[in-house]
Structures are given as C-alpha cells and as structure tokens.
Amino acid sequence: ANSLLSLRCPHRIQDDPDIKRMMAGSTLRKVKSRSWKKQRHFRLLEDGLTIWYKSKWAGKGHSTFSVTEVEAVREGHQSEILLSTAEEFPADLCFTLVFHGRQGNLDLVAESLEEAQAWIQGVRKLIHKAETMDEQERLDQWVRDWFQKADKNKDGKMNFKEVKKLLKMMNVEMNEEHAYHLFKMADKSQSDSLEIEQFVHFYKILTQRNEVWKVFQDYSGDGEKLMLEELENFLRTEQQEEEQSTQHAKQLIESYEPSETGKQGAMSLEGFQMYLCSQDGSIFKPGLLELYQDMSQPLSHYFISSSHNTYLLEDQLRGQSSLEAYIQALKRGCRCVEVDCWDGSDGEPVVYHGHTLTSKILFKDVISTIKEYGFRASDFPIIVSLENHCGLEQQTLMAQHLTQILGDLLQTSTLDGQVPQQLPSPQELKGKILLKAKKIGGLEKCVDETLTDEVSDEEEMANGDEESPTEEPQAEKKNKKSKLSRELSDLVVYCKSVHFHGFEHAHCHAKCYEMSSFSESKAKKLGKEAGTEFVQYNTRQLSRTYPSGLRTDSSNYNPQDMWNVGCQIVALNFQTAGLEMDLNDGLFKQNGGCGYILKPDFMRDAIFHTKIQSKSQLLSNNGQQLPKVNQKEGSIVDPLVRVEIYGVPQDQAKDETSHINNNGFNPVWNATLNFVIHTPELALVRFVVEDYDKASRNDFIGQFTLPFTCIQPGYRHIHLLSKDGMAIPPSSLFVNISISDYE
C-alpha cells in the first residue's frame, strides 16, 4: 500500500554514503561577512529532512532548518560573501545553500574537499527526494516531523496525554472521547503509547475528510469503491470534463489508487482522496501550467513579468543593493530588470539608487549575473532597462562590458537588417537580451548624419513622476542635455526610450521600437482619461510603468490597473510580498512560468471586440490543516475565507465567509459566494484565508491567486501559499466551483 511505500523511502536514502556522513555531523565554517566567519557543528537529523547546527562552545542554543526550505546548492564562490573572501577560502571547499522565498543564503566552508562534496551532493539528493514526494508522502512526512518535534525524551513513543498536547500544537481541535477511541485502535501493541508509524496511522484516521467521504458515497454504488463508470460519471457531472472522461478515469486509477487489487478498474476512498489532493484535483488546469500560448506575435502583444529597482533587497533609501536580488527576480521568471547606473569613484560604473544611502554594486557584476541566471527559468528574451546617469567615459565602458560579457546573447541589430514595422516575437528573440535605453537617432538608414550625441535627459521623470524625493528638481532638469556615448547608443535596437508626447503624436509619428515609461500616477491618469487610446497605443508599442518615487518603503501599486489598459512592462518591487506580488505571481504562473502572457485578443487589435460575459459561481466549502499564525501556547485560529476578484473596474469584487471559532484544523464553512464576471480574460481570482480578530486587523494565514481562465470547475483543492508565495503543505481549501455562461 502507498503508506508503506512512503515509510520505506527514508531508510533507503539513509544508506547513501553522503547522507551517512551528514548524519555523523561535520564542522563547517559559517561565513556572514569578511569579518564574521565562525565554526559551527552541522548534522542531519534521523528524519532525513532536518539540518541541525550549533556553536561548538555555546550552551544549549542551536538552530534547525528543513531541507524542504532549501531551493538549491551552489558550489564554489557563487555568492557575494564567498566572492569577497575568495583569497581566504579555496573554491572547492565553499558552497552556498539558497533558500526559497526571501530568506537569506547560508554560506559555508568545509574543512576538506571530501566533506564539502558530501554536503553538496547529500543536500542535492535530499532536495530531489523532497521534490519528488507525492502529496501522501508529503503529508506523512509532515506528521512525522511534528512527532519528532514533540517527542521530548526521544524514546520514539507517546502516551495519550502527549498526543493530545501534540494535536493542539498541530492546530487540531477534537472530541476527546472520539480521539481516545481511535488512539486505542491505533495502539496495536496495547502499550498505551503510539510509536511514530502508529501515530501517522492514528492521525490519518482522525483526519479522515468527511466531505470527501460524502462526495465518494454519492457516486459509489456499494459505498466501498468507485467502479470505472462511476468515476467517469463523477468526472462528467461534477468536474465538468466532457471529452475523454473514460481515458482520464483509467489514468486517475492508474496514478492514485494505492492498492494493487483496486487498480483492476476501481478506486478506493483513499485513492479518491489522493486524486483530489493532487495536481489533477487542483483548481489550476494542469495543461495551462505548461507553455501553451502562441509565442510568435509581436512583443507588444504580451504582458511581461517586470521588476522595479531590481538591485534592491529592501527599501529605497537605505536598503542593500545586491546581486542576489537579480538572481531572485530572474529565478521567479522576471523578464525585465532595471539597472540604475552611476559613475563609480574608481572608473567602474556602479549600480545603486542614486542620491540615497543604498549600497553600491559593480555594473559589470550585474551584467555577469544576468548572463548566468537569466535563462534558467525561461528561454524568452530579457529586457535590461537602463537608467543611465553616467558620464561619457563610463558609458563607453558600460558598452564594452555589455558586448564583452554578453557576446552573442545581446541583440545589437534588427533580426533581418530591415527597419521593423512591428516588434519581433518572443519566439524569434529566444535566448536574447535587449537593451532598453536612450538612442541617438533611430534605426532608419537615412538618418541625418549631423545628429549630435546629446539627448534630452527628460525621459523617465518628465513622464509624470514629480513625486520622487531622490531626484533633482524638475526646473533644473528642464534645460539639461546629457551626452550619450555613441557605443552605448548603438546597442539599443528594439527598445529606444523616448519621451511620451501624447497618443495623437504617437499615432502619427511613433515607431514600433520606441517606448516610454510612465509613473503609476501618470499611467492611471491616462487610463482614466483615455483608456481606449491607451489600449490601442499598447497594441503596437511597449509601455513600462513603475511605482511612485514616494514609495520609499518599496511598496507596490496594483498591477491590474496597468494590465487593464494593455501596458506590458508593469514593474513591481519583487522584494516586497503582498497582494500586488500575489497578482503578478498568479498571472505569470500559467504558460510555463516563462514571464510572457499573451494579451486577450481584444487588446491585440487596434479595433475593439465585444467581450463575452461569463457568470461564475464560486462555492467555498472547507479548509484543512491551516497553519497557526499566533505561536502563543493554546491559541487556535478562527479562520475565514475571502474571495477577491481583480479585473476590469466593473468586475472588481470581494466576498467572504463568516469565521469559524477555534478550528484551524478542519473548518467547514458551507458558504456559497457568487460573482458575475464580464471580462473573464482579464480577471484574476484570489482566495485568502485569515485568522479573524475582532479587536484588531485579521492575521493573514495563506492565499492562492490564479487567472479566472485557468480555473478547473468541480470539486477542487486549493493549496495555499505563504506571504512569500511559498507552499505551506498540507494547508489547503476544498471548494466546489461551477462556472456558467451569463445570459
């Protein structure tokens, strides 16, 4: 059976020599800066998932983290800190653990090459194991982790009193008599205590999902199993799967039915529950997670995942500038990064937020980082948005760095040598990097040769961001001309930065390769006053929007307002978690996470189409295993679910269930929330779970955001994400969604 399989797995990996070495423990040097490097004792605990470490001298204090929090292991000098100490520690002894989300890296140095390799390879094997677990194994592992945490005397056993305490820690409220009855059933050895595997079994029977059982009963003739045709009937009736439901039913039994006898054409309740918790039973249509859109249309026809002030990890005034910030954005599928360049004191251009106390990094290091990490999440083109504040000399050096470091990756001429009438497609520019900056003259060959290399410096700010506290006063900028290096200018092809002179002017004179940037206030104003013209303008030219300069805390504006008028490059502070980044992640999760999403057809033609209307009914049922927000002893969550719709102004809506007292474990809301959505192609749906608090603001528990067009109707699980956009297994919502056309 499936549960046995998952119990055997950990023991196999523990026979691996690298894992054995990690379990035996090693002294590794933890490096935080050039001056802070201290020895720590690290070891992998028996669960094969937790890494524990402490100082050799300190008393009882120690730290732990789970392998599931680690995204990757980098070998050698591959972080800013290890690069800065490169003379001291040889590369083959160094490695960096990179964590999911916004948690900082852990830089480590081993005492020998063998030790370094054992940890590098060992952690990689454990990450691979954690990533390939199915939902069932993940749940088993989660339960085991809790057991290990609560087993204070490490005897591997727990009596009923300890079990009760542990269940409270796990956010489980239960009827004590019922729980004790199940405890006795699980205690096969009649020792009045449960060992770890018995506890996993006990937890499973205690948490048997009633609502799943009810759905199963509705379709099962004998209440024991779903025959092939019964499962087919369920898929057609509830999951709204018309075509190939026979084929799909067979496939689901094959994939999720744990018992061999069951695989003969029937599904047990356990298999049914596993299917509903899997990718196939998820709210997101699995096919749309893959690359599925036409990638051969002009760049202006796509929304492009874009970052603002990419170099910052924190706020805009004192934050640290870091290469790590570029790596994080690129790994999340970002396709447009911003580089603010200023003259460096030793002749090398530097990147930082000008006129502020943010730290500085070298321009050439930023370009090398973009080259190394740029195409790991996606093959489609990267736009480097250059904010150039350098003098001629260092601009020329920037041009040299760009051509030398990027080589063929940098697109320095039009694809066919002709002046383009429309922008090339993401498909044609695969693996290429485009420079967005000012340019002397245009791409036309008949350009007047007397053109000077002076360009008005009014581009960014003159498009309406007088709100920036860090820029020079507008009056002083008005008459300022800046010298532009011919070498740098020549590298700009499809993204020439120009000042926006109005839609009328653009309609008559603009070239498709010219693009403007708009502050959020300017873009919103244009959207309100001339929405239709803005959409039409954006069918042919790229627009970049960016947060107001007053947002010194790196907060974000709502990107939906900009997408609604067809702006492609809607730049957000990727380092700041919250609703705005949830919407960005939700939109760009589809299409293989490649960072490009084809705009709806009515936003790609210069003529508007009428839009279809769709009536959607979102029925929210129940949640399970919601995480605790408040770590205080004895606190249990009072969860509520809110469904929020973001889209065209007419579709913006939200509604929520009432809260359930003291039950974060298996609250059942049984509430129906209805929404009418007029423009489904632009709508995003966000499910938020909060801990109700009558005295102050509700605490955030988890959320999941997805495009309306990616929703699978029927009985579905929504696997919740943390503030950082990371999975928080096994927290989920179980919903029933029906979508019908609106008459």
C-alpha positions in Angstrom: 0.0 0.0 0.0 1.0 3.6 -0.5 1.6 4.4 3.1 4.1 1.5 3.4 6.0 2.7 0.4 6.5 6.1 1.9 7.8 4.6 5.1 10.4 2.6 3.3 11.8 5.5 1.3 13.6 7.4 4.0 15.6 4.3 5.1 16.9 3.8 1.5 18.3 7.3 1.3 19.9 6.9 4.7 22.1 4.1 3.3 23.7 6.6 0.9 27.3 7.4 1.9 26.9 11.2 1.6 23.8 11.1 3.8 25.6 8.9 6.3 28.3 11.5 6.5 25.9 14.3 7.0 24.2 12.3 9.8 27.5 11.8 11.5 28.0 15.6 11.5 30.7 18.0 10.3 32.3 21.2 11.5 31.7 23.8 8.9 32.6 27.5 8.9 29.5 29.8 8.6 30.5 33.0 6.8 28.4 36.1 7.2 30.9 38.8 6.0 34.6 39.3 5.5 35.0 39.7 9.3 32.3 37.3 10.6 33.2 33.6 10.0 32.7 31.1 12.7 32.8 27.4 13.1 29.5 25.6 13.7 28.7 21.9 14.1 26.2 20.8 11.5 24.4 17.4 11.2 21.4 15.9 9.5 18.9 14.5 12.0 17.4 11.0 11.8 14.3 12.1 10.0 16.5 12.7 6.9 15.0 16.2 6.5 16.1 18.5 9.3 19.6 20.0 9.4 20.6 21.0 12.9 23.6 23.2 13.9 25.1 24.9 16.9 28.3 26.7 18.0 30.9 24.4 19.5 31.0 26.4 22.7 27.6 27.9 23.3 25.5 26.1 25.8 22.1 24.7 24.7 21.3 27.1 21.9 21.0 25.6 18.4 19.3 26.2 15.1 17.5 24.0 12.6 16.0 24.2 9.1 14.3 21.8 6.9 15.7 20.6 3.5 12.3 21.5 2.1 13.2 25.2 2.6 16.4 24.8 0.5 16.0 25.5 -3.2 19.5 24.8 -4.4 23.1 24.3 -3.5 25.7 26.5 -5.3 29.3 25.2 -5.5 32.3 27.4 -5.1 32.5 31.1 -4.8 28.9 31.7 -6.0 27.6 34.4 -3.6 28.7 37.9 -2.9 30.0 37.0 0.5 32.1 34.0 -0.6 33.5 36.1 -3.6 34.6 38.7 -1.1 36.5 36.1 0.9 37.8 34.2 -2.1 41.5 34.7 -1.2 41.0 33.1 2.2 38.9 30.0 1.3 39.6 27.9 -1.8 36.5 27.5 -4.1 36.4 23.7 -3.8 35.7 23.9 -0.1 32.9 26.5 -0.4 29.2 26.1 -1.0 26.0 28.2 -0.6 22.6 27.0 0.5 20.0 29.1 -1.3 16.5 29.1 0.4 13.1 29.5 -1.2 11.3 32.9 -0.7 13.1 35.9 0.7 15.2 34.1 3.3 18.9 34.9 3.1 21.6 32.4 1.9 23.8 30.3 4.1 27.4 30.5 3.1 29.6 27.6 4.3 33.2 26.4 4.1 34.1 22.8 4.7 37.4 21.6 6.2 38.2 19.2 3.4 37.2 18.5 -0.2 35.5 15.2 0.7 33.5 16.9 3.4 32.4 19.7 1.0 31.4 17.2 -1.7 29.4 15.0 0.8 27.3 18.0 1.9 26.9 19.4 -1.6 25.8 16.1 -3.1 23.9 15.0 0.0 21.8 18.1 0.2 21.1 17.9 -3.5 19.8 14.3 -3.1 17.6 15.3 -0.2 16.2 18.3 -2.2 15.4 15.9 -5.1 13.7 13.4 -2.7 11.6 16.2 -1.1 10.6 17.5 -4.6 9.6 14.1 -5.9 7.4 13.1 -2.9 3.7 12.8 -3.8 1.0 14.5 -1.7 0.5 11.4 0.5 4.2 11.1 1.3 4.5 14.8 2.0 1.6 14.6 4.5 3.2 11.5 6.2 6.5 13.4 6.4 4.8 16.5 7.8 3.1 14.3 10.5 6.4 12.6 11.3 8.2 16.0 11.6 5.6 17.0 14.2 6.1 13.8 16.1 9.8 14.2 16.3 9.5 17.8 17.5 7.1 16.8 20.3 9.0 13.7 21.4 11.0 15.5 24.1 12.6 12.5 25.7 13.4 10.9 22.3 12.1 7.5 23.2 10.0 7.3 20.0 6.7 6.8 21.9 3.8 9.0 23.0 1.0 8.4 25.5 -2.5 9.8 25.1 -1.7 12.9 27.1 1.3 13.7 25.0 -0.7 13.0 21.8 -3.4 15.5 22.9 -0.7 18.1 23.5 0.8 17.4 20.1 -2.6 17.7 18.3 -3.1 21.1 19.9 0.3 22.2 18.5 -0.8 20.9 15.1 -3.9 23.1 15.3 -6.2 20.1 15.7 -9.4 20.5 17.9 -11.0 17.2 18.5 -13.6 15.4 20.6 -11.6 13.7 23.3 -13.6 10.6 23.6 -13.6 10.0 19.8 -9.8 10.7 19.7 -9.2 8.3 22.6 -11.2 5.5 20.9 -9.1 6.0 17.7 -5.9 6.1 19.9 -6.8 2.6 21.3 -7.4 1.3 17.8 -4.0 2.5 16.6 -2.2 1.2 19.7 -1.7 -2.3 18.2 0.8 -3.4 20.9 -1.6 -2.3 23.7 1.2 -0.4 25.4 -0.9 2.8 26.0 1.5 4.6 23.7 2.0 5.1 20.0 5.2 4.8 18.1 5.9 7.1 15.2 4.3 5.0 12.4 1.3 4.2 14.6 0.9 7.9 15.2 0.9 8.5 11.4 -1.9 5.9 11.1 -3.8 7.4 14.1 -3.5 10.9 12.6 -4.9 9.7 9.2 -8.0 8.0 10.7 -8.6 11.0 13.0 -8.4 13.4 10.0 -10.5 11.3 7.6 -12.2 14.0 5.5 -16.0 13.8 6.0 -16.8 16.0 3.0 -14.7 13.9 0.6 -16.4 10.8 2.0 -19.8 12.3 1.3 -18.9 13.0 -2.3 -17.5 9.5 -2.7 -20.7 8.0 -1.2 -22.8 10.0 -3.7 -21.2 8.2 -6.7 -20.2 4.8 -5.3 -22.8 2.1 -5.7 -21.6 0.0 -2.8 -20.0 2.7 -0.7 -16.7 0.8 -0.8 -15.2 1.8 -4.2 -15.9 3.7 -7.4 -16.1 1.5 -10.4 -14.6 2.9 -13.7 -18.0 4.0 -15.0 -18.9 5.6 -11.6 -15.7 7.6 -11.6 -16.4 8.6 -15.2 -19.9 9.7 -14.1 -18.3 11.9 -11.3 -15.8 13.4 -13.8 -18.5 14.3 -16.3 -21.1 15.5 -13.8 -19.1 17.3 -11.1 -15.7 18.0 -12.7 -17.3 19.2 -16.0 -15.0 17.0 -18.1 -16.8 16.2 -21.3 -14.3 14.7 -23.6 -12.1 11.6 -22.9 -13.5 11.1 -19.4 -13.2 7.3 -19.9 -9.5 7.7 -20.7 -9.0 10.1 -17.9 -10.8 7.9 -15.3 -8.4 5.0 -16.2 -5.4 7.2 -15.9 -6.5 8.5 -12.5 -7.0 5.0 -11.1 -3.6 4.1 -12.5 -1.9 7.1 -10.9 -3.7 7.4 -7.5 -5.1 4.0 -6.5 -2.7 2.6 -3.8 -3.9 -1.0 -3.7 -3.0 -3.4 -6.5 -6.4 -5.1 -6.4 -8.1 -1.8 -6.7 -6.1 -1.0 -9.9 -8.3 -3.6 -11.7 -10.7 -0.8 -12.7 -11.9 0.7 -9.4 -10.9 3.4 -7.0 -11.0 3.2 -3.2 -11.8 6.2 -0.9 -8.0 6.5 -0.2 -7.3 6.7 -3.9 -10.1 9.2 -4.4 -8.8 11.4 -1.6 -5.3 11.3 -3.1 -6.6 12.2 -6.6 -8.5 15.2 -5.1 -5.3 16.5 -3.3 -3.1 16.1 -6.4 -2.2 18.3 -9.3 -5.1 16.7 -11.2 -7.5 17.7 -8.5 -6.1 21.1 -8.1 -8.0 24.3 -9.0 -5.4 25.2 -11.7 -5.9 23.5 -15.1 -2.7 21.3 -15.3 -2.4 21.9 -19.1 -2.2 25.7 -18.6 0.8 25.4 -16.3 2.8 24.3 -19.3 3.8 26.6 -22.2 0.6 26.7 -24.2 0.3 30.1 -25.8 1.3 31.3 -29.3 4.7 32.9 -28.8 5.1 34.2 -32.4 3.2 37.5 -32.0 5.0 40.9 -31.6 6.4 41.7 -28.1 3.8 44.4 -27.7 1.1 41.7 -27.6 2.3 40.2 -24.3 2.2 41.1 -20.6 5.9 40.8 -19.5 6.9 40.0 -15.9 8.9 43.0 -14.8 10.9 44.2 -11.8 11.5 47.7 -10.5 14.8 48.8 -8.9 15.8 45.1 -9.2 19.1 45.7 -7.3 17.3 46.3 -4.0 16.6 43.7 -1.4 14.8 46.1 1.0 13.7 49.8 1.0 14.6 52.5 -1.4 16.6 54.8 0.9 18.9 52.7 3.0 18.4 49.2 1.6 21.3 46.9 0.5 22.0 46.7 -3.3 22.7 43.1 -4.1 23.3 40.7 -7.0 21.2 38.3 -5.0 18.2 40.5 -5.7 18.7 40.0 -9.5 19.1 36.2 -9.0 15.9 36.0 -7.0 13.9 38.1 -9.6 15.2 36.1 -12.6 14.5 32.8 -10.8 10.9 33.9 -10.4 10.6 34.3 -14.2 11.1 38.1 -14.3 11.9 39.2 -17.9 12.6 42.9 -17.5 15.1 44.0 -14.9 16.2 47.5 -14.0 19.8 48.7 -13.7 20.4 52.2 -12.3 24.0 53.2 -13.3 26.1 56.0 -11.8 29.8 57.0 -12.2 31.9 54.9 -9.9 34.8 56.5 -8.0 37.4 54.2 -9.4 36.4 54.5 -13.0 34.0 51.4 -12.9 30.2 52.2 -13.3 28.2 51.2 -10.2 24.6 50.3 -9.7 22.5 51.8 -6.8 19.6 54.0 -6.0 21.1 57.5 -6.7 21.2 60.2 -4.1 20.4 57.7 -1.3 22.3 55.6 1.2 21.7 52.3 -0.5 24.9 50.3 -1.0 26.6 50.0 -4.4 27.4 47.1 -6.7 29.5 47.0 -9.9 27.7 47.3 -13.2 29.8 44.5 -14.8 28.9 42.1 -11.9 25.2 42.8 -12.5 25.6 42.0 -16.3 27.5 38.8 -15.5 24.7 37.8 -13.0 22.1 38.4 -15.7 24.0 36.3 -18.1 24.4 33.4 -15.7 20.9 33.3 -14.2 18.8 35.0 -17.0 17.7 31.9 -18.9 17.3 29.3 -16.1 13.5 29.9 -15.6 12.7 30.9 -19.1 14.2 31.0 -22.6 12.3 34.0 -23.7 14.1 37.4 -24.1 15.2 39.6 -21.2 14.9 43.4 -21.4 17.5 45.3 -19.4 16.0 48.6 -18.5 19.0 51.0 -18.2 18.7 54.2 -16.1 21.8 55.9 -17.2 23.3 58.6 -15.0 27.0 58.1 -16.1 29.3 60.5 -17.9 30.6 59.6 -21.4 33.7 57.8 -20.3 31.9 55.3 -18.1 29.1 54.9 -20.6 31.6 53.7 -23.1 32.9 51.3 -20.5 29.3 50.1 -19.9 29.0 49.4 -23.7 32.3 47.4 -23.6 31.1 45.3 -20.6 27.8 44.6 -22.3 29.4 43.4 -25.5 32.2 41.5 -23.9 30.2 39.8 -21.2 27.1 39.0 -23.1 28.6 38.4 -26.5 26.0 36.9 -28.9 23.3 37.0 -26.3 23.0 40.8 -26.8 20.7 41.7 -29.7 22.6 44.5 -31.3 20.9 44.7 -34.7 17.5 44.1 -36.2 16.7 40.4 -37.0 16.6 40.8 -40.8 18.6 44.0 -41.2 15.4 45.9 -42.2 13.7 48.7 -40.3 10.9 46.9 -38.4 7.2 47.8 -39.0 6.3 45.8 -35.9 8.2 44.4 -33.0 9.7 40.8 -33.3 8.2 38.0 -31.2 9.4 36.3 -28.0 9.9 33.2 -30.1 12.2 35.0 -32.6 14.2 36.5 -29.7 14.6 33.4 -27.6 17.8 33.4 -25.5 18.4 37.1 -26.4 19.0 40.1 -24.2 17.6 43.5 -25.3 18.9 46.8 -24.0 16.2 49.5 -23.2 17.9 52.9 -23.1 18.1 56.2 -24.9 19.4 56.2 -28.5 20.9 58.8 -30.9 18.6 58.9 -33.9 16.6 55.9 -35.0 17.0 52.6 -36.9 16.3 54.3 -40.3 19.4 54.4 -42.5 18.6 57.9 -43.9 19.2 59.4 -40.5 20.7 62.9 -40.8 24.4 62.3 -40.1 24.7 65.6 -38.2 22.8 64.2 -35.3 24.6 65.1 -32.1 25.3 62.7 -29.3 23.3 65.0 -27.0 20.0 63.6 -25.8 17.5 65.4 -23.6 17.5 63.9 -20.2 13.8 64.2 -19.6 12.7 60.6 -20.3 11.8 58.9 -17.0 10.8 61.8 -14.8 9.2 64.0 -17.4 6.5 61.3 -17.9 4.9 62.4 -14.7 6.8 61.4 -11.6 7.4 64.7 -9.9 6.8 62.8 -6.7 10.3 61.4 -6.4 12.2 62.6 -3.3 15.5 61.5 -4.6 15.7 63.2 -8.0 16.9 66.7 -8.9 14.2 69.4 -9.0 12.2 69.4 -12.3 13.2 73.0 -13.0 16.9 72.2 -13.1 16.3 69.2 -15.3 14.3 71.1 -18.0 17.2 72.5 -19.9 19.7 69.8 -19.2 21.2 67.9 -22.1 23.2 64.8 -21.3 25.9 63.4 -23.5 25.2 59.9 -24.8 28.0 57.6 -25.7 27.7 56.5 -29.4 28.9 53.0 -28.4 26.1 52.6 -25.8 23.5 54.1 -28.1 24.4 51.6 -30.9 23.4 48.7 -28.7 19.8 49.8 -28.5 17.6 48.2 -31.1 14.0 47.4 -30.3 13.6 49.4 -27.0 14.5 53.0 -27.6 13.5 55.1 -24.6 11.6 58.3 -25.7 9.5 60.9 -24.0 5.7 60.4 -24.4 4.1 63.3 -26.3 0.5 62.1 -26.2 -1.5 59.5 -28.1 -2.2 61.7 -31.1 1.5 62.4 -31.6 2.3 58.7 -31.2 -0.4 57.7 -33.7 1.2 59.9 -36.4 4.9 59.8 -35.7 5.9 56.9 -33.4 8.0 54.0 -34.4 7.2 50.5 -33.0 10.7 50.3 -31.4 10.2 53.5 -29.4 8.9 53.0 -25.9 8.0 55.3 -23.0 7.9 54.9 -19.2 5.1 56.1 -17.0 4.9 56.6 -13.3 1.9 54.9 -11.7 0.1 58.2 -11.3 0.6 59.2 -14.9 -0.4 55.8 -16.2 -3.6 55.8 -14.0 -4.5 59.3 -15.2 -4.1 58.3 -18.9 -6.1 55.1 -18.2 -8.9 57.1 -16.7 -9.0 59.9 -19.3 -8.2 57.9 -22.5 -8.4 54.2 -21.7 -9.3 53.1 -25.3 -6.4 55.1 -26.8 -4.0 53.6 -24.3 -5.1 50.1 -25.2 -4.7 50.9 -28.9 -1.3 52.5 -28.4 -0.1 49.4 -26.5 -1.0 47.1 -29.4 2.0 48.5 -31.3 4.4 49.9 -28.7 5.8 48.8 -25.4 4.9 50.8 -22.2 6.7 50.5 -18.9 5.1 51.6 -15.7 6.8 52.0 -12.4 6.0 52.7 -8.7 5.9 56.3 -7.5 9.1 57.7 -6.1 7.2 58.3 -2.9 7.1 54.6 -2.2 10.4 54.7 -0.3 9.3 51.6 1.6 9.4 49.6 -1.7 5.6 49.1 -1.5 3.7 48.3 -4.8 0.8 49.6 -6.8 -1.9 47.3 -8.1 -0.6 46.0 -11.4 -4.2 45.1 -12.6 -4.9 48.8 -13.4 -2.0 48.8 -15.8 -2.8 45.5 -17.4 -6.3 46.7 -18.0 -5.0 49.3 -20.4 -2.6 46.9 -22.1 0.7 48.0 -20.5 3.2 45.2 -21.0 6.1 46.1 -18.7 4.4 46.7 -15.3 7.4 47.0 -13.0 6.9 45.9 -9.4 9.3 45.7 -6.3 9.8 42.0 -6.4 11.3 42.1 -2.9 8.1 43.2 -1.3 5.5 40.4 -0.5 1.8 41.2 -0.5 -1.4 41.4 -2.7 0.4 43.1 -5.7 3.1 40.4 -6.0 0.4 37.7 -5.4 -1.4 39.1 -8.5 1.8 39.2 -10.5 2.7 35.6 -9.5 -0.9 34.5 -10.2 -0.9 35.9 -13.7 2.5 34.6 -14.7 2.1 31.1 -13.1 0.5 29.9 -16.3 2.2 29.4 -19.7 5.2 27.5 -18.2 6.1 30.4 -15.9 8.0 31.8 -18.9 7.4 35.5 -18.0 5.3 36.3 -21.1 1.5 36.1 -21.2 -0.4 36.7 -24.5 -2.9 39.6 -24.0 -6.6 38.8 -24.8 -7.4 39.2 -28.5 -9.4 42.4 -28.0 -6.2 44.0 -26.7 -4.1 43.0 -29.6 -6.1 44.5 -32.4 -6.4 48.2 -33.0 -10.2 47.7 -33.1 -12.1 46.7 -30.0 -14.2 43.5 -30.0 -17.2 43.0 -27.9 -16.4 40.9 -24.8 -18.1 37.7 -23.7 -19.7 37.6 -20.4 -19.4 34.8 -18.0 -21.3 34.1 -14.8 -19.1 32.3 -12.3 -20.2 30.7 -9.1 -17.5 30.1 -6.6 -18.7 27.8 -3.8 -16.3 27.6 -0.9 -16.6 24.6 1.3 -13.9 23.7 3.7 -10.3 24.1 4.8 -7.8 21.7 6.2 -4.7 21.8 8.4 -4.4 25.6 8.3 -1.1 26.7 9.9 -1.0 28.5 13.3 -0.4 32.2 13.0 -0.1 33.1 16.7 2.5 30.9 18.3 1.2 31.6 21.8 0.5 28.4 23.9 -3.1 27.4 23.5 -4.0 29.7 20.6 -6.1 28.2 17.8 -7.1 30.0 14.6 -10.6 31.4 13.8 -10.4 31.1 10.1 -12.5 32.9 7.4 -12.1 32.7 3.6 -12.4 35.8 1.4 -12.6 35.5 -2.4 -11.4 38.6 -4.3 -11.8 39.3 -8.0 -9.4 41.6 -9.8 -10.1 42.7 -13.3 -11.7 45.5 -15.3 -13.3 48.0 -12.9 -16.8 46.5 -13.4 -15.5 43.1 -12.2 -13.7 44.2 -9.0 -15.4 42.4 -6.2 -14.9 40.6 -2.9 -17.0 38.5 -0.6 -16.2 36.4 2.5 -17.5 33.6 4.6 -18.1 34.1 8.3 -15.3 32.9 10.6 -15.3 29.6 12.4 -14.3 29.7 16.1 -11.2 27.8 17.2 -10.8 25.5 14.3 -7.8 25.8 12.0 -7.8 22.1 11.5 -10.8 21.2 9.5 -13.2 24.2 9.5 -16.3 23.7 7.3 -17.9 27.0 6.0 -20.5 25.7 3.7 -20.9 29.1 2.2 -21.8 30.0 -1.4 -20.2 33.1 -2.9 -21.4 34.2 -6.3 -19.8 36.6 -8.8 -20.6 37.8 -12.2 -17.5 38.4 -14.3 -17.9 40.4 -17.5 -14.3 40.2 -18.9 -13.0 36.8 -17.8 -9.9 37.1 -19.9 -8.5 39.9 -17.6 -9.8 38.6 -14.3 -7.7 37.1 -11.5 -9.2 35.3 -8.6 -7.5 35.4 -5.1 -8.5 33.1 -2.3 -7.4 34.5 1.1 -7.6 32.7 4.4 -7.3 34.9 7.5 -7.5 34.5 11.3 -10.4 36.6 12.4 -9.7 39.0 15.2 -12.4 41.3 16.4 -10.1 43.7 18.2 -7.5 44.3 15.5 -6.6 43.5 11.9 -7.1 39.9 10.9 -3.9 37.9 10.6 -3.0 36.5 7.2 -2.8 32.7 7.0 -2.4 31.9 3.3 -3.6 32.7 -0.2 -3.7 31.4 -3.7 -4.2 33.6 -6.8 -4.9 32.4 -10.4 -6.3 33.7 -13.7 -10.0 33.1 -14.0 -9.4 31.4 -17.3 -7.2 28.8 -15.6 -9.8 27.6 -13.1 -10.9 23.9 -13.3 -14.6 23.7 -12.2 -15.8 21.0 -9.8 -14.5 19.7 -6.5 -11.0 21.1 -6.2 -8.3 21.6 -3.7 -6.5 25.0 -3.4 -3.1 24.5 -2.0 -2.4 27.7 0.0 0.8 29.8 -0.3 2.6 31.9 2.3 3.1 35.7 2.2 6.3 34.9 0.2 4.5 32.8 -2.4 5.9 29.5 -1.0 3.8 26.4 -0.5 2.7 25.7 3.1 1.8 22.0 3.0 -0.5 20.5 3.9 -2.7 23.6 4.2 -5.5 23.7 1.6 -9.1 24.7 0.9 -11.6 22.2 -0.6 -14.0 24.0 -2.8 -16.8 23.3 -5.3 -16.7 25.6 -8.3 -19.3 25.9 -11.0 -19.0 28.3 -14.0 -21.9 29.0 -16.2 -22.4 31.4 -19.1 -24.2 34.6 -18.3 -27.4 35.3 -20.2 
